[in-house]
C-alpha cells in the first residue's frame, strides 16, 4: 500500500464521525433488536425510555427492563419521567373522547403528539440528527419527498398507527425493523443475551391492565345510568347501564339476549340511547373524516385503498377532500361493515401511506 493511500485512509478514519441516533427503548424485544441493528449499521446510539403513567403499580418493570437492555448493549441511556404529562395529555384525552361518545385509538394520537415529540425534543438537545423506534414500518424517498410505507412483513405492519407523523420528522426517523419479521427481531435480541427476547408481545392499551377498560372509565367519571336499547324504528327492545359502555359495530357482551344476534348501529350519548340492528344492517357505503392529515398535498378527488383497523383488510374507495384538506368524504366501492366514530381510517396507494383521518359520521345502507 502506498504512503499516500495509507495517509488518505488514516484521514478518513480520523475525520469520519458515526451518525448519532436517539432510540426509543421501551423495554421490549423490538426496540432492543433495533438498538443492536443500529449499532451494527455504524450508528452512535443513545437511548431514551419514557416513564409514562400506568394504572396500578406503574411502569417500573418496563423501565427496569429497558435499563438492563441498555447496559447489555453498552449504550448511553436516559429515563424521562413524563408520567404527569402523559396522564394529562394522553390518558385524560382518551377519557374525554369516550365521554363525548367516541371510541378513540390513543396510540394514533400519542405517537405524534407525545412520544415522538418528546424524543425529538431530546434528540435536538443531544445533537442527534436521527430518531429511531422499534416500529414495523418503512420510510422511502421519492425525489425530495419522504413517504411512510408499510413494513415488508404485513402481519407486523404498524404504519396504521404512524400515519400522522409529519414529513419533517420522517426525514429524520429510522425504523430498523421495517424489513424484518417478529422472529427476526427475537433472534437479534437473543444474540445480545438479553432475556427480553422471550418477552410476550403487548396487545392492550399501554396504560391499562388487560380487560379493565370499563372499570377504568367508571373510575374516571363515566357513571352507570339506565338507558334504552332501541331498534332502527326507535322502538325500545331492552335496557342498558350506560351508552358509554358500547361502541358502534359491537356485537358481543351487550348484557342481555335479544333472541337473535344484534349489533350496535349507532349511539346517542346525550339521550343515553343505543340503536341495535342485525349484522346485515351494520353496513355502510360512506363515511366522513375529520382532522384529516395527508402525507403530502393531495388532489381534491382520488382513488385509494382504505384501512379501518390496524390489521384490517384494505378496501377500494374514492376520496373527496374539502378545500381545507382537513375533512374528507370516503365512499366505499362495495358496502363494508361499520367502523366506530373516533377510530382512524388510513389511506394507502399500494404500500405507501397517503394520509388518514378520524371517523366522524357514517351513512348506513338503507
Secondary structure as UniProt FT lines:
FT   HELIX           3..15
FT   STRAND          20..24
FT   HELIX           29..40
FT   TURN            41..42
FT   STRAND          44..51
FT   TURN            56..57
FT   HELIX           60..73
FT   STRAND          76..81
FT   HELIX           83..86
FT   HELIX           87..91
FT   HELIX           92..99
FT   TURN            100..101
FT   HELIX           106..110
FT   HELIX           111..115
FT   HELIX           116..126
FT   STRAND          130..132
FT   STRAND          137..142
FT   TURN            143..144
FT   STRAND          145..150
FT   HELIX           154..156
FT   HELIX           159..162
FT   TURN            163..164
FT   HELIX           167..170
FT   TURN            171..172
FT   STRAND          173..174
FT   TURN            176..179
FT   HELIX           182..190
FT   TURN            191..193
FT   HELIX           195..198
FT   TURN            206..207
FT   TURN            210..211
FT   HELIX           213..219
FT   TURN            220..221
FT   STRAND          227..230
FT   TURN            232..233
FT   STRAND          236..240
FT   HELIX           243..245
FT   TURN            248..249
FT   STRAND          263..268
FT   TURN            269..272
FT   STRAND          273..277
FT   TURN            279..281
FT   STRAND          283..294
FT   STRAND          301..307
FT   TURN            310..311
FT   STRAND          314..321
FT   TURN            323..324
FT   STRAND          328..337
FT   TURN            341..342
FT   STRAND          344..349
FT   TURN            350..351
FT   STRAND          352..364
//
